[in-house]
């Protein structure tokens, strides 16, 4: 078990909430390795997520997602971005919350909606759904993301502002708990 200061940090939140972009930035500023779980799954299958869903099915994707999250969460000093659906799995929630510091990147549905067209082609979970169904999924997932250590609302902030604020609050908690 790593010390509080060495714990890896996990970013959770709905698709397109900025987990990868902000995670990468935070990793750079803290001189830590960044791991994007979706990217690791894509490397293992040698194809993009949309194709994995088409060729191997969502179940295969979810099982690889769990295996990789467990592997990386047990290592110290990483910055990890997990896909928006990962936290729906209880085992994943437990492994993240037990080993890492979990940051929830939150944003309002109105702000999120503006990103929809950009996200649609690469997010199989959104495809074929009406905006009402997507909104329902968004709010259903909010309940699951409520299991976190810290929450950051990103609606009107840019990447640098969020990552700087996040690092400041992390440093405060390092001082408090270590
Ligand atoms: C998913 C989110 C995606 C990716 C996959 C499934 C989901 O990751 O893991 O398309 O179920 O919410 P991002 O949250 O990084 O978009």
Backbone and ligand atoms as CSV (ligand in chain L), in Angstrom:
chain,resi,resn,atom,element,x,y,z
A,1,UNK,N,N,0.860,-1.209,0.000
A,1,UNK,CA,C,0.000,0.000,0.000
A,1,UNK,C,C,0.887,1.247,0.000
A,2,UNK,N,N,0.706,2.142,-0.965
A,2,UNK,CA,C,1.576,3.325,-1.046
A,2,UNK,C,C,1.132,4.408,-0.045
A,3,UNK,N,N,2.070,5.308,0.271
A,3,UNK,CA,C,1.750,6.397,1.188
A,3,UNK,C,C,0.758,7.332,0.486
A,4,UNK,N,N,0.088,8.176,1.274
A,4,UNK,CA,C,-0.930,9.060,0.697
A,4,UNK,C,C,-0.356,9.904,-0.448
A,5,UNK,N,N,0.841,10.429,-0.227
A,5,UNK,CA,C,1.483,11.298,-1.209
A,5,UNK,C,C,1.814,10.561,-2.518
A,6,UNK,N,N,2.026,9.245,-2.406
A,6,UNK,CA,C,2.394,8.472,-3.612
A,6,UNK,C,C,1.196,7.852,-4.323
A,7,UNK,N,N,0.034,8.003,-3.717
A,7,UNK,CA,C,-1.149,7.365,-4.318
A,7,UNK,C,C,-1.375,7.840,-5.745
A,8,UNK,N,N,-1.784,6.938,-6.590
A,8,UNK,CA,C,-2.138,7.346,-7.949
A,8,UNK,C,C,-3.442,8.135,-7.912
A,9,UNK,N,N,-3.637,8.946,-8.949
A,9,UNK,CA,C,-4.857,9.753,-9.035
A,9,UNK,C,C,-5.688,9.247,-10.206
A,10,UNK,N,N,-6.975,9.048,-9.947
A,10,UNK,CA,C,-7.866,8.561,-11.002
A,10,UNK,C,C,-8.883,9.643,-11.350
A,11,UNK,N,N,-9.041,9.896,-12.636
A,11,UNK,CA,C,-10.068,10.841,-13.089
A,11,UNK,C,C,-11.296,10.081,-13.562
A,12,UNK,N,N,-12.450,10.458,-12.993
A,12,UNK,CA,C,-13.708,9.870,-13.455
A,12,UNK,C,C,-14.624,11.006,-13.938
A,13,UNK,N,N,-15.668,10.635,-14.656
A,13,UNK,CA,C,-16.626,11.633,-15.143
A,13,UNK,C,C,-17.201,11.167,-16.465
A,14,UNK,N,N,-18.253,11.847,-16.890
A,14,UNK,CA,C,-18.956,11.454,-18.112
A,14,UNK,C,C,-18.047,11.612,-19.336
A,15,UNK,N,N,-18.353,10.876,-20.397
A,15,UNK,CA,C,-17.604,11.000,-21.654
A,15,UNK,C,C,-17.440,12.465,-22.022
A,16,UNK,N,N,-16.251,12.846,-22.405
A,16,UNK,CA,C,-16.053,14.211,-22.878
A,16,UNK,C,C,-16.005,15.257,-21.779
A,17,UNK,N,N,-15.800,14.828,-20.532
A,17,UNK,CA,C,-15.734,15.828,-19.447
A,17,UNK,C,C,-14.319,16.376,-19.279
A,18,UNK,N,N,-13.379,15.870,-20.072
A,18,UNK,CA,C,-12.013,16.410,-20.045
A,18,UNK,C,C,-11.018,15.575,-19.251
A,19,UNK,N,N,-11.392,14.344,-18.934
A,19,UNK,CA,C,-10.523,13.485,-18.106
A,19,UNK,C,C,-9.137,13.308,-18.714
A,20,UNK,N,N,-9.092,13.038,-20.014
A,20,UNK,CA,C,-7.801,12.790,-20.667
A,20,UNK,C,C,-6.986,14.071,-20.777
A,21,UNK,N,N,-7.613,15.133,-21.262
A,21,UNK,CA,C,-6.903,16.411,-21.439
A,21,UNK,C,C,-6.376,16.938,-20.110
A,22,UNK,N,N,-7.234,16.960,-19.103
A,22,UNK,CA,C,-6.817,17.495,-17.803
A,22,UNK,C,C,-5.832,16.541,-17.127
A,23,UNK,N,N,-6.096,15.238,-17.250
A,23,UNK,CA,C,-5.180,14.243,-16.672
A,23,UNK,C,C,-3.775,14.379,-17.231
A,24,UNK,N,N,-3.682,14.555,-18.535
A,24,UNK,CA,C,-2.368,14.698,-19.195
A,24,UNK,C,C,-1.634,15.926,-18.659
A,25,UNK,N,N,-2.382,17.009,-18.526
A,25,UNK,CA,C,-1.818,18.275,-18.057
A,25,UNK,C,C,-1.328,18.165,-16.614
A,26,UNK,N,N,-2.157,17.525,-15.773
A,26,UNK,CA,C,-1.785,17.343,-14.360
A,26,UNK,C,C,-0.542,16.450,-14.271
A,27,UNK,N,N,-0.508,15.401,-15.070
A,27,UNK,CA,C,0.646,14.478,-15.059
A,27,UNK,C,C,1.926,15.232,-15.418
A,28,UNK,N,N,1.812,16.082,-16.427
A,28,UNK,CA,C,2.983,16.847,-16.871
A,28,UNK,C,C,3.477,17.761,-15.748
A,29,UNK,N,N,2.537,18.428,-15.106
A,29,UNK,CA,C,2.911,19.381,-14.055
A,29,UNK,C,C,3.445,18.686,-12.801
A,30,UNK,N,N,3.030,17.436,-12.586
A,30,UNK,CA,C,3.498,16.718,-11.385
A,30,UNK,C,C,4.644,15.741,-11.706
A,31,UNK,N,N,5.077,15.739,-12.956
A,31,UNK,CA,C,6.133,14.826,-13.427
A,31,UNK,C,C,5.763,13.363,-13.162
A,32,UNK,N,N,4.512,13.032,-13.425
A,32,UNK,CA,C,4.072,11.643,-13.257
A,32,UNK,C,C,3.697,11.047,-14.610
A,33,UNK,N,N,3.626,9.710,-14.661
A,33,UNK,CA,C,3.181,9.045,-15.894
A,33,UNK,C,C,1.674,9.174,-16.017
A,34,UNK,N,N,1.222,9.400,-17.251
A,34,UNK,CA,C,-0.210,9.453,-17.504
A,34,UNK,C,C,-0.660,8.159,-18.192
A,35,UNK,N,N,-1.742,7.584,-17.692
A,35,UNK,CA,C,-2.284,6.367,-18.318
A,35,UNK,C,C,-3.741,6.606,-18.702
A,36,UNK,N,N,-4.024,6.473,-19.983
A,36,UNK,CA,C,-5.406,6.574,-20.447
A,36,UNK,C,C,-5.893,5.137,-20.687
A,37,UNK,N,N,-6.835,4.696,-19.869
A,37,UNK,CA,C,-7.252,3.287,-19.941
A,37,UNK,C,C,-7.834,2.940,-21.316
A,38,UNK,N,N,-8.633,3.844,-21.902
A,38,UNK,CA,C,-9.181,3.561,-23.239
A,38,UNK,C,C,-8.054,3.334,-24.253
A,39,UNK,N,N,-7.033,4.157,-24.135
A,39,UNK,CA,C,-5.899,4.037,-25.062
A,39,UNK,C,C,-5.167,2.698,-24.870
A,40,UNK,N,N,-5.061,2.270,-23.612
A,40,UNK,CA,C,-4.419,0.981,-23.321
A,40,UNK,C,C,-5.251,-0.176,-23.890
A,41,UNK,N,N,-6.582,-0.052,-23.787
A,41,UNK,CA,C,-7.465,-1.099,-24.332
A,41,UNK,C,C,-7.309,-1.132,-25.859
A,42,UNK,N,N,-7.260,0.054,-26.463
A,42,UNK,CA,C,-7.104,0.138,-27.928
A,42,UNK,C,C,-5.789,-0.506,-28.358
A,43,UNK,N,N,-4.725,-0.289,-27.577
A,43,UNK,CA,C,-3.422,-0.880,-27.918
A,43,UNK,C,C,-3.502,-2.398,-27.862
A,44,UNK,N,N,-4.181,-2.912,-26.814
A,44,UNK,CA,C,-4.275,-4.374,-26.666
A,44,UNK,C,C,-5.038,-5.015,-27.820
A,45,UNK,N,N,-6.105,-4.344,-28.267
A,45,UNK,CA,C,-6.909,-4.905,-29.356
A,45,UNK,C,C,-6.427,-4.468,-30.740
A,46,UNK,N,N,-5.562,-3.465,-30.764
A,46,UNK,CA,C,-5.063,-2.969,-32.041
A,46,UNK,C,C,-6.130,-2.304,-32.888
A,47,UNK,N,N,-7.114,-1.703,-32.237
A,47,UNK,CA,C,-8.182,-1.005,-32.983
A,47,UNK,C,C,-8.876,0.018,-32.082
A,48,UNK,N,N,-9.551,1.029,-32.683
A,48,UNK,CA,C,-10.247,2.014,-31.853
A,48,UNK,C,C,-11.446,1.431,-31.090
A,49,UNK,N,N,-11.838,2.138,-30.016
A,49,UNK,CA,C,-12.933,1.660,-29.151
A,49,UNK,C,C,-14.199,1.303,-29.947
A,50,UNK,N,N,-14.568,2.156,-30.899
A,50,UNK,CA,C,-15.791,1.889,-31.684
A,50,UNK,C,C,-15.708,0.518,-32.358
A,51,UNK,N,N,-14.524,0.195,-32.902
A,51,UNK,CA,C,-14.373,-1.114,-33.562
A,51,UNK,C,C,-14.368,-2.252,-32.552
A,52,UNK,N,N,-13.772,-2.023,-31.390
A,52,UNK,CA,C,-13.785,-3.083,-30.356
A,52,UNK,C,C,-15.238,-3.431,-30.017
A,53,UNK,N,N,-16.079,-2.393,-29.849
A,53,UNK,CA,C,-17.495,-2.631,-29.555
A,53,UNK,C,C,-18.148,-3.432,-30.687
A,54,UNK,N,N,-17.803,-3.070,-31.946
A,54,UNK,CA,C,-18.433,-3.727,-33.103
A,54,UNK,C,C,-17.960,-5.165,-33.252
A,55,UNK,N,N,-16.638,-5.365,-33.176
A,55,UNK,CA,C,-16.051,-6.669,-33.473
A,55,UNK,C,C,-16.137,-7.625,-32.278
A,56,UNK,N,N,-15.771,-7.137,-31.095
A,56,UNK,CA,C,-15.687,-8.030,-29.927
A,56,UNK,C,C,-16.856,-7.871,-28.960
A,57,UNK,N,N,-17.571,-6.761,-29.059
A,57,UNK,CA,C,-18.720,-6.525,-28.185
A,57,UNK,C,C,-18.346,-5.754,-26.919
A,58,UNK,N,N,-19.375,-5.139,-26.312
A,58,UNK,CA,C,-19.133,-4.301,-25.122
A,58,UNK,C,C,-18.609,-5.124,-23.945
A,59,UNK,N,N,-19.073,-6.379,-23.832
A,59,UNK,CA,C,-18.667,-7.210,-22.693
A,59,UNK,C,C,-17.153,-7.427,-22.667
A,60,UNK,N,N,-16.590,-7.704,-23.854
A,60,UNK,CA,C,-15.133,-7.906,-23.955
A,60,UNK,C,C,-14.411,-6.618,-23.592
A,61,UNK,N,N,-14.945,-5.489,-24.060
A,61,UNK,CA,C,-14.347,-4.188,-23.745
A,61,UNK,C,C,-14.357,-3.958,-22.232
A,62,UNK,N,N,-15.492,-4.227,-21.596
A,62,UNK,CA,C,-15.626,-3.980,-20.149
A,62,UNK,C,C,-14.699,-4.887,-19.343
A,63,UNK,N,N,-14.510,-6.112,-19.816
A,63,UNK,CA,C,-13.665,-7.018,-19.056
A,63,UNK,C,C,-12.190,-6.593,-19.152
A,64,UNK,N,N,-11.764,-6.169,-20.333
A,64,UNK,CA,C,-10.393,-5.652,-20.504
A,64,UNK,C,C,-10.229,-4.359,-19.701
A,65,UNK,N,N,-11.280,-3.548,-19.685
A,65,UNK,CA,C,-11.237,-2.276,-18.944
A,65,UNK,C,C,-10.989,-2.556,-17.449
A,66,UNK,N,N,-11.707,-3.553,-16.923
A,66,UNK,CA,C,-11.552,-3.895,-15.504
A,66,UNK,C,C,-10.143,-4.416,-15.219
A,67,UNK,N,N,-9.676,-5.299,-16.092
A,67,UNK,CA,C,-8.339,-5.883,-15.903
A,67,UNK,C,C,-7.264,-4.778,-15.868
A,68,UNK,N,N,-7.340,-3.848,-16.793
A,68,UNK,CA,C,-6.313,-2.799,-16.878
A,68,UNK,C,C,-6.426,-1.780,-15.745
A,69,UNK,N,N,-7.649,-1.452,-15.358
A,69,UNK,CA,C,-7.819,-0.496,-14.253
A,69,UNK,C,C,-7.228,-1.099,-12.972
A,70,UNK,N,N,-7.509,-2.378,-12.744
A,70,UNK,CA,C,-6.963,-3.047,-11.552
A,70,UNK,C,C,-5.446,-3.006,-11.591
A,71,UNK,N,N,-4.880,-3.305,-12.756
A,71,UNK,CA,C,-3.418,-3.348,-12.890
A,71,UNK,C,C,-2.802,-1.982,-12.568
A,72,UNK,N,N,-3.333,-0.926,-13.165
A,72,UNK,CA,C,-2.702,0.388,-12.985
A,72,UNK,C,C,-3.025,1.026,-11.629
A,73,UNK,N,N,-4.213,0.762,-11.098
A,73,UNK,CA,C,-4.580,1.376,-9.812
A,73,UNK,C,C,-3.738,0.831,-8.674
A,74,UNK,N,N,-3.200,-0.366,-8.865
A,74,UNK,CA,C,-2.387,-0.929,-7.791
A,74,UNK,C,C,-0.956,-0.393,-7.818
A,75,UNK,N,N,-0.636,0.406,-8.825
A,75,UNK,CA,C,0.708,0.999,-8.897
A,75,UNK,C,C,0.669,2.431,-8.357
A,76,UNK,N,N,1.781,2.875,-7.736
A,76,UNK,CA,C,1.781,4.238,-7.207
A,76,UNK,C,C,2.134,5.286,-8.263
A,77,UNK,N,N,1.908,6.533,-7.938
A,77,UNK,CA,C,2.406,7.695,-8.693
A,77,UNK,C,C,1.932,7.840,-10.136
A,78,UNK,N,N,0.782,7.266,-10.432
A,78,UNK,CA,C,0.250,7.398,-11.805
A,78,UNK,C,C,-0.892,8.417,-11.816
A,79,UNK,N,N,-1.128,8.950,-12.990
A,79,UNK,CA,C,-2.332,9.754,-13.218
A,79,UNK,C,C,-3.128,8.945,-14.242
A,80,UNK,N,N,-4.333,8.532,-13.844
A,80,UNK,CA,C,-5.086,7.580,-14.672
A,80,UNK,C,C,-6.447,8.158,-15.078
A,81,UNK,N,N,-6.734,8.094,-16.363
A,81,UNK,CA,C,-8.054,8.494,-16.818
A,81,UNK,C,C,-8.836,7.226,-17.179
A,82,UNK,N,N,-10.002,7.049,-16.559
A,82,UNK,CA,C,-10.809,5.863,-16.886
A,82,UNK,C,C,-12.049,6.283,-17.680
A,83,UNK,N,N,-12.509,5.415,-18.560
A,83,UNK,CA,C,-13.683,5.715,-19.391
A,83,UNK,C,C,-14.909,6.000,-18.524
A,84,UNK,N,N,-15.821,6.775,-19.089
A,84,UNK,CA,C,-17.006,7.217,-18.352
A,84,UNK,C,C,-17.905,6.098,-17.836
A,85,UNK,N,N,-17.788,4.890,-18.423
A,85,UNK,CA,C,-18.669,3.799,-17.991
A,85,UNK,C,C,-18.031,2.906,-16.942
A,86,UNK,N,N,-16.736,3.070,-16.725
A,86,UNK,CA,C,-15.991,2.157,-15.858
A,86,UNK,C,C,-16.545,2.109,-14.431
A,87,UNK,N,N,-16.927,3.271,-13.910
A,87,UNK,CA,C,-17.357,3.340,-12.512
A,87,UNK,C,C,-18.713,2.673,-12.267
A,88,UNK,N,N,-19.375,2.251,-13.352
A,88,UNK,CA,C,-20.633,1.538,-13.191
A,88,UNK,C,C,-20.373,0.170,-12.570
A,89,UNK,N,N,-19.125,-0.278,-12.664
A,89,UNK,CA,C,-18.751,-1.586,-12.132
A,89,UNK,C,C,-18.263,-1.460,-10.683
A,90,UNK,N,N,-18.889,-2.225,-9.800
A,90,UNK,CA,C,-18.589,-2.090,-8.372
A,90,UNK,C,C,-17.131,-2.415,-8.030
A,91,UNK,N,N,-16.621,-3.485,-8.656
A,91,UNK,CA,C,-15.232,-3.891,-8.392
A,91,UNK,C,C,-14.248,-2.783,-8.781
A,92,UNK,N,N,-14.547,-2.123,-9.891
A,92,UNK,CA,C,-13.688,-1.017,-10.355
A,92,UNK,C,C,-13.764,0.140,-9.365
A,93,UNK,N,N,-14.982,0.457,-8.942
A,93,UNK,CA,C,-15.136,1.554,-7.960
A,93,UNK,C,C,-14.314,1.259,-6.721
A,94,UNK,N,N,-14.422,0.006,-6.246
A,94,UNK,CA,C,-13.700,-0.357,-5.018
A,94,UNK,C,C,-12.200,-0.264,-5.191
A,95,UNK,N,N,-11.688,-0.813,-6.285
A,95,UNK,CA,C,-10.232,-0.823,-6.484
A,95,UNK,C,C,-9.714,0.612,-6.609
A,96,UNK,N,N,-10.452,1.471,-7.251
A,96,UNK,CA,C,-10.018,2.868,-7.413
A,96,UNK,C,C,-10.046,3.583,-6.069
A,97,UNK,N,N,-11.152,3.441,-5.357
A,97,UNK,CA,C,-11.305,4.190,-4.106
A,97,UNK,C,C,-10.390,3.666,-2.997
A,98,UNK,N,N,-10.052,2.379,-3.066
A,98,UNK,CA,C,-9.174,1.824,-2.030
A,98,UNK,C,C,-7.711,2.181,-2.252
A,99,UNK,N,N,-7.312,2.257,-3.513
A,99,UNK,CA,C,-5.882,2.444,-3.799
A,99,UNK,C,C,-5.494,3.849,-4.215
A,100,UNK,N,N,-6.434,4.613,-4.710
A,100,UNK,CA,C,-6.078,5.885,-5.361
A,100,UNK,C,C,-6.886,7.054,-4.790
A,101,UNK,N,N,-6.546,8.253,-5.268
A,101,UNK,CA,C,-7.367,9.429,-4.961
A,101,UNK,C,C,-8.235,9.646,-6.202
A,102,UNK,N,N,-9.543,9.667,-6.005
A,102,UNK,CA,C,-10.461,9.728,-7.146
A,102,UNK,C,C,-11.020,11.149,-7.320
A,103,UNK,N,N,-10.751,11.726,-8.483
A,103,UNK,CA,C,-11.239,13.063,-8.819
A,103,UNK,C,C,-12.365,12.958,-9.834
A,104,UNK,N,N,-13.493,13.549,-9.484
A,104,UNK,CA,C,-14.642,13.563,-10.389
A,104,UNK,C,C,-14.665,14.892,-11.133
A,105,UNK,N,N,-14.547,14.820,-12.453
A,105,UNK,CA,C,-14.662,16.037,-13.265
A,105,UNK,C,C,-16.122,16.188,-13.672
A,106,UNK,N,N,-16.749,17.173,-13.081
A,106,UNK,CA,C,-18.183,17.366,-13.275
A,106,UNK,C,C,-18.434,18.523,-14.239
A,107,UNK,N,N,-19.500,18.452,-14.980
A,107,UNK,CA,C,-19.945,19.607,-15.768
A,107,UNK,C,C,-21.442,19.494,-15.982
A,108,UNK,N,N,-22.090,20.633,-16.258
A,108,UNK,CA,C,-23.542,20.595,-16.383
A,108,UNK,C,C,-23.928,19.952,-17.715
A,109,UNK,N,N,-25.151,19.438,-17.784
A,109,UNK,CA,C,-25.583,18.809,-19.030
A,109,UNK,C,C,-25.615,19.834,-20.158
A,110,UNK,N,N,-25.994,21.078,-19.836
A,110,UNK,CA,C,-26.051,22.126,-20.864
A,110,UNK,C,C,-24.670,22.372,-21.470
A,111,UNK,N,N,-23.653,22.441,-20.618
A,111,UNK,CA,C,-22.289,22.654,-21.114
A,111,UNK,C,C,-21.832,21.425,-21.888
A,112,UNK,N,N,-22.191,20.243,-21.400
A,112,UNK,CA,C,-21.768,19.006,-22.047
A,112,UNK,C,C,-22.374,18.874,-23.452
A,113,UNK,N,N,-23.671,19.262,-23.574
A,113,UNK,CA,C,-24.402,19.117,-24.847
A,113,UNK,C,C,-23.664,19.772,-26.012
A,114,UNK,N,N,-22.960,20.844,-25.710
A,114,UNK,CA,C,-22.228,21.558,-26.766
A,114,UNK,C,C,-21.111,20.703,-27.364
A,115,UNK,N,N,-20.673,19.671,-26.652
A,115,UNK,CA,C,-19.585,18.815,-27.145
A,115,UNK,C,C,-20.096,17.574,-27.888
A,116,UNK,N,N,-21.419,17.380,-27.872
A,116,UNK,CA,C,-21.986,16.123,-28.385
A,116,UNK,C,C,-21.553,15.756,-29.809
A,117,UNK,N,N,-21.662,16.691,-30.748
A,117,UNK,CA,C,-21.342,16.359,-32.146
A,117,UNK,C,C,-19.890,15.917,-32.292
A,118,UNK,N,N,-19.033,16.531,-31.490
A,118,UNK,CA,C,-17.613,16.201,-31.535
A,118,UNK,C,C,-17.357,14.780,-31.003
A,119,UNK,N,N,-18.156,14.396,-29.999
A,119,UNK,CA,C,-17.934,13.111,-29.316
A,119,UNK,C,C,-18.550,11.918,-30.038
A,120,UNK,N,N,-19.696,12.174,-30.683
A,120,UNK,CA,C,-20.521,11.096,-31.238
A,120,UNK,C,C,-19.759,10.029,-32.050
A,121,UNK,N,N,-18.930,10.394,-33.018
A,121,UNK,CA,C,-18.296,9.363,-33.845
A,121,UNK,C,C,-17.421,8.367,-33.081
A,122,UNK,N,N,-16.834,8.811,-31.970
A,122,UNK,CA,C,-15.905,7.918,-31.256
A,122,UNK,C,C,-16.492,7.327,-29.972
A,123,UNK,N,N,-17.780,7.573,-29.703
A,123,UNK,CA,C,-18.379,7.054,-28.465
A,123,UNK,C,C,-19.564,6.142,-28.784
A,124,UNK,N,N,-19.313,4.817,-28.916
A,124,UNK,CA,C,-20.386,3.891,-29.303
A,124,UNK,C,C,-21.596,3.921,-28.371
A,125,UNK,N,N,-21.369,4.230,-27.085
A,125,UNK,CA,C,-22.450,4.227,-26.113
A,125,UNK,C,C,-23.499,5.320,-26.413
A,126,UNK,N,N,-23.068,6.368,-27.122
A,126,UNK,CA,C,-23.995,7.468,-27.428
A,126,UNK,C,C,-24.738,7.250,-28.746
A,127,UNK,N,N,-24.166,6.396,-29.574
A,127,UNK,CA,C,-24.715,6.247,-30.923
A,127,UNK,C,C,-26.098,5.603,-30.907
A,128,UNK,N,N,-26.981,6.138,-31.737
A,128,UNK,CA,C,-28.341,5.599,-31.859
A,128,UNK,C,C,-29.262,6.029,-30.728
A,129,UNK,N,N,-28.786,6.900,-29.840
A,129,UNK,CA,C,-29.641,7.346,-28.725
A,129,UNK,C,C,-30.195,8.745,-29.016
A,130,UNK,N,N,-31.414,8.990,-28.525
A,130,UNK,CA,C,-31.985,10.341,-28.654
A,130,UNK,C,C,-31.349,11.213,-27.583
A,131,UNK,N,N,-31.511,12.526,-27.717
A,131,UNK,CA,C,-30.921,13.447,-26.739
A,131,UNK,C,C,-31.545,13.216,-25.349
A,132,UNK,N,N,-32.824,12.814,-25.337
A,132,UNK,CA,C,-33.487,12.537,-24.046
A,132,UNK,C,C,-32.856,11.310,-23.387
A,133,UNK,N,N,-32.550,10.298,-24.199
A,133,UNK,CA,C,-31.929,9.080,-23.642
A,133,UNK,C,C,-30.508,9.374,-23.124
A,134,UNK,N,N,-29.797,10.224,-23.859
A,134,UNK,CA,C,-28.442,10.593,-23.441
A,134,UNK,C,C,-28.505,11.379,-22.120
A,135,UNK,N,N,-29.496,12.267,-22.041
A,135,UNK,CA,C,-29.644,13.063,-20.810
A,135,UNK,C,C,-29.944,12.146,-19.614
A,136,UNK,N,N,-30.768,11.126,-19.859
A,136,UNK,CA,C,-31.111,10.175,-18.796
A,136,UNK,C,C,-29.853,9.432,-18.324
A,137,UNK,N,N,-29.035,9.012,-19.299
A,137,UNK,CA,C,-27.778,8.308,-18.981
A,137,UNK,C,C,-26.836,9.227,-18.193
A,138,UNK,N,N,-26.789,10.480,-18.614
A,138,UNK,CA,C,-25.936,11.479,-17.957
A,138,UNK,C,C,-26.296,11.580,-16.467
A,139,UNK,N,N,-27.581,11.716,-16.169
A,139,UNK,CA,C,-27.999,11.889,-14.770
A,139,UNK,C,C,-27.900,10.593,-13.969
A,140,UNK,N,N,-28.120,9.473,-14.641
A,140,UNK,CA,C,-27.984,8.169,-13.961
A,140,UNK,C,C,-26.535,7.994,-13.507
A,141,UNK,N,N,-25.618,8.374,-14.377
A,141,UNK,CA,C,-24.191,8.223,-14.059
A,141,UNK,C,C,-23.744,9.205,-12.973
A,142,UNK,N,N,-24.389,10.373,-12.896
A,142,UNK,CA,C,-24.019,11.353,-11.853
A,142,UNK,C,C,-24.084,10.693,-10.477
A,143,UNK,N,N,-25.091,9.848,-10.290
A,143,UNK,CA,C,-25.285,9.157,-9.016
A,143,UNK,C,C,-24.101,8.256,-8.694
A,144,UNK,N,N,-23.556,7.619,-9.699
A,144,UNK,CA,C,-22.424,6.689,-9.530
A,144,UNK,C,C,-21.136,7.486,-9.282
A,145,UNK,N,N,-20.974,8.586,-9.988
A,145,UNK,CA,C,-19.761,9.395,-9.818
A,145,UNK,C,C,-19.735,10.082,-8.433
A,146,UNK,N,N,-20.864,10.039,-7.741
A,146,UNK,CA,C,-20.926,10.663,-6.408
A,146,UNK,C,C,-19.935,10.006,-5.447
A,147,UNK,N,N,-19.506,8.794,-5.775
A,147,UNK,CA,C,-18.497,8.087,-4.986
A,147,UNK,C,C,-17.106,8.560,-5.410
A,148,UNK,N,N,-16.600,9.642,-4.797
A,148,UNK,CA,C,-15.304,10.164,-5.217
A,148,UNK,C,C,-14.615,10.802,-4.020
A,149,UNK,N,N,-13.377,11.221,-4.164
A,149,UNK,CA,C,-12.692,11.922,-3.079
A,149,UNK,C,C,-12.789,13.436,-3.233
A,150,UNK,N,N,-12.728,13.925,-4.468
A,150,UNK,CA,C,-12.864,15.359,-4.714
A,150,UNK,C,C,-13.590,15.587,-6.024
A,151,UNK,N,N,-14.334,16.700,-6.069
A,151,UNK,CA,C,-15.081,17.002,-7.302
A,151,UNK,C,C,-14.667,18.378,-7.821
A,152,UNK,N,N,-14.516,18.487,-9.129
A,152,UNK,CA,C,-14.157,19.767,-9.736
A,152,UNK,C,C,-15.141,20.059,-10.852
A,153,UNK,N,N,-15.782,21.219,-10.783
A,153,UNK,CA,C,-16.729,21.583,-11.826
A,153,UNK,C,C,-15.982,22.367,-12.899
A,154,UNK,N,N,-16.140,21.927,-14.130
A,154,UNK,CA,C,-15.274,22.453,-15.194
A,154,UNK,C,C,-16.007,23.345,-16.206
A,155,UNK,N,N,-17.290,23.627,-15.944
A,155,UNK,CA,C,-18.122,24.341,-16.925
A,155,UNK,C,C,-17.460,25.526,-17.634
A,156,UNK,N,N,-16.982,26.501,-16.861
A,156,UNK,CA,C,-16.499,27.721,-17.511
A,156,UNK,C,C,-15.001,27.893,-17.365
A,157,UNK,N,N,-14.298,26.819,-17.117
A,157,UNK,CA,C,-12.859,26.943,-16.875
A,157,UNK,C,C,-12.060,26.375,-18.034
A,158,UNK,N,N,-10.831,26.888,-18.199
A,158,UNK,CA,C,-10.001,26.250,-19.228
A,158,UNK,C,C,-9.082,25.219,-18.562
A,159,UNK,N,N,-8.392,24.454,-19.410
A,159,UNK,CA,C,-7.588,23.325,-18.915
A,159,UNK,C,C,-6.549,23.747,-17.882
A,160,UNK,N,N,-5.884,24.864,-18.152
A,160,UNK,CA,C,-4.854,25.309,-17.212
A,160,UNK,C,C,-5.438,25.688,-15.862
A,161,UNK,N,N,-6.591,26.383,-15.905
A,161,UNK,CA,C,-7.229,26.782,-14.639
A,161,UNK,C,C,-7.619,25.551,-13.827
A,162,UNK,N,N,-8.244,24.574,-14.490
A,162,UNK,CA,C,-8.676,23.369,-13.764
A,162,UNK,C,C,-7.468,22.628,-13.210
A,163,UNK,N,N,-6.440,22.425,-14.047
A,163,UNK,CA,C,-5.315,21.626,-13.575
A,163,UNK,C,C,-4.544,22.346,-12.461
A,164,UNK,N,N,-4.403,23.670,-12.563
A,164,UNK,CA,C,-3.707,24.397,-11.494
A,164,UNK,C,C,-4.490,24.327,-10.180
A,165,UNK,N,N,-5.793,24.502,-10.285
A,165,UNK,CA,C,-6.637,24.470,-9.095
A,165,UNK,C,C,-6.587,23.085,-8.437
A,166,UNK,N,N,-6.627,22.096,-9.293
A,166,UNK,CA,C,-6.612,20.710,-8.836
A,166,UNK,C,C,-5.285,20.353,-8.137
A,167,UNK,N,N,-4.194,20.828,-8.707
A,167,UNK,CA,C,-2.879,20.556,-8.120
A,167,UNK,C,C,-2.751,21.268,-6.770
A,168,UNK,N,N,-3.270,22.494,-6.690
A,168,UNK,CA,C,-3.242,23.225,-5.418
A,168,UNK,C,C,-3.989,22.452,-4.334
A,169,UNK,N,N,-5.177,21.964,-4.691
A,169,UNK,CA,C,-5.967,21.268,-3.669
A,169,UNK,C,C,-5.316,19.928,-3.314
A,170,UNK,N,N,-4.652,19.336,-4.270
A,170,UNK,CA,C,-3.936,18.080,-4.012
A,170,UNK,C,C,-2.784,18.329,-3.044
A,171,UNK,N,N,-2.058,19.415,-3.276
A,171,UNK,CA,C,-0.925,19.735,-2.406
A,171,UNK,C,C,-1.393,20.011,-0.973
A,172,UNK,N,N,-2.543,20.687,-0.861
A,172,UNK,CA,C,-3.095,20.943,0.477
A,172,UNK,C,C,-3.411,19.619,1.166
A,173,UNK,N,N,-4.006,18.684,0.412
A,173,UNK,CA,C,-4.364,17.414,1.060
A,173,UNK,C,C,-3.113,16.588,1.364
A,174,UNK,N,N,-2.068,16.705,0.548
A,174,UNK,CA,C,-0.810,15.998,0.853
A,174,UNK,C,C,-0.256,16.505,2.181
A,175,UNK,N,N,-0.301,17.855,2.353
A,175,UNK,CA,C,0.217,18.426,3.599
A,175,UNK,C,C,-0.622,17.986,4.791
A,176,UNK,N,N,-1.920,17.876,4.565
A,176,UNK,CA,C,-2.812,17.507,5.671
A,176,UNK,C,C,-2.670,16.049,6.087
A,177,UNK,N,N,-2.521,15.186,5.081
A,177,UNK,CA,C,-2.588,13.749,5.378
A,177,UNK,C,C,-1.261,13.012,5.413
A,178,UNK,N,N,-0.158,13.689,5.092
A,178,UNK,CA,C,1.077,12.890,5.118
A,178,UNK,C,C,2.057,13.417,6.171
L,1,LIG,C1,C,-17.608,4.946,-22.342
L,1,LIG,C2,C,-16.747,6.014,-22.291
L,1,LIG,C3,C,-15.567,6.122,-23.148
L,1,LIG,C4,C,-15.075,4.727,-23.534
L,1,LIG,C5,C,-16.181,3.917,-24.138
L,1,LIG,C6,C,-17.357,3.742,-23.183
L,1,LIG,C7,C,-18.826,4.961,-21.478
L,1,LIG,O1,O,-14.511,6.841,-22.478
L,1,LIG,O2,O,-14.539,4.066,-22.404
L,1,LIG,O3,O,-16.578,4.563,-25.323
L,1,LIG,O4,O,-19.484,3.935,-21.317
L,1,LIG,O5,O,-19.121,6.040,-20.910
L,1,LIG,P1,P,-14.541,8.441,-22.219
L,1,LIG,O6,O,-15.297,8.668,-20.956
L,1,LIG,O7,O,-13.119,8.783,-22.089
L,1,LIG,O8,O,-15.186,9.060,-23.385
